[in-house]
Amino acid sequence: MPVRFSLLLGAVILIAGVSLSMLLTDYHLRLVNLAVISAIAVIGLNFAFGYAGLISLGHAAFVGTGAYGVALLSTLVGWSSWLALPVAIAGTAVLAILIGVPLLRLKGHYLALATLGFNVSFSIVAANWIELTGGTNGISRIPELQIGSHALADERSYLWFALVVLAAFAVAAALIHASRHGRAMIAVRDDETASSMTGIDVARVKLAAFVLSSVYAAAAGGLFACHMRFISPEDFGYAHSITYLAMLVVGGEGSIVGAILGAMLVTFLPEWLRFLGAAYLAFFGLFVLAILIFLPSGLAGIRWPSRLRGSSRMKMQGLVAASEEARP
């Protein structure tokens, strides 16, 4: 069942995205591209926040690490974007391990403040290390991705490629969620003490969720850099981390479908509500508040409250994972 559901999810993403791409203008295709890239990042945040219960407000910094990695390797070193992308993802994963080991000793709002501080530090470094990052002027002329002799220069062709990447990452996330490793993350989120007593290495599970989150974020950052072909520190400020968290809350924490729905909705919401002008932020705050009060499971919880979101069933599966993890 998990394999069938994962393949079905990937097929739905591809079919819906390709069908939609035939109907939209270039401007709206650009928004869909940004939404798809954000969805990859939010699926990654779901590992840390939705599954393992880690309140991370530094997700945009990992997105920026991936983006700057691709930009610097392709512009300064002259590497192909295809080579720079996996190297940037691997480097981001190493960074996540280095900062995750000390930071994940913290819990709750202490962890949230620590990750927020990491994001602020990243923005400060990116804005002031002018020799490397270009400072607030950013990095331009980032090479576009190419498949053979075809450059992914137009919005429609890039969207098709981004949809394939999103489908692959969503399928991988669904398989991880259904595995004993995913259930172990949920068990740790629900009760660290009980998980530890049943044999789960809580610290290792938290670190794995944190690193997986950073890998997805770096992939999204690399795709963002290749799509926009220009990046600057403003693209990865702490406000973007809050936006990613809002996307996950609106869509439904612990839900892959919810992460995608939340990313799409929050990306298009400013466009739909442009007539509100400066009042949009007030409306958005009330909108998120209403979601938290009336739909605590998010948009995904309207139809799939027990299957795709961490619930009592997931807690029972987490206890099963705990016993499996404890076996020699």
Secondary structure, DSSP 8 states (H G I E B T S, - for coil): -HHHHHHHHHHHHHHHHHHHHTTS-HHHHHHHHHHHHHHHHHHHHIIIIIIS----S-HHHHHHHHHHHHHHHHHTS---HHHHHHHHHHHHHHHHHHHHHHHTT--HHHHHHHHHHHHHHHHHHHHH-HHHH-GGG-EE-----EETTEE--SHHHHHHHHHHHHHHHHHHHHHHHHSHHHHHHHHHHH-HHHHHHTT--HHHHHHHHHHHHHHHHHHHHHHHHHHHSEE-GGGGSHHHHHHHHHHHHHH-TT-HHHHHHHHHHHHHHHHHTGGGGGGHHHHHHHHHHHHHHH-TT-GGGGT-TTTSS--HHHHHHHHHHHHHHH--
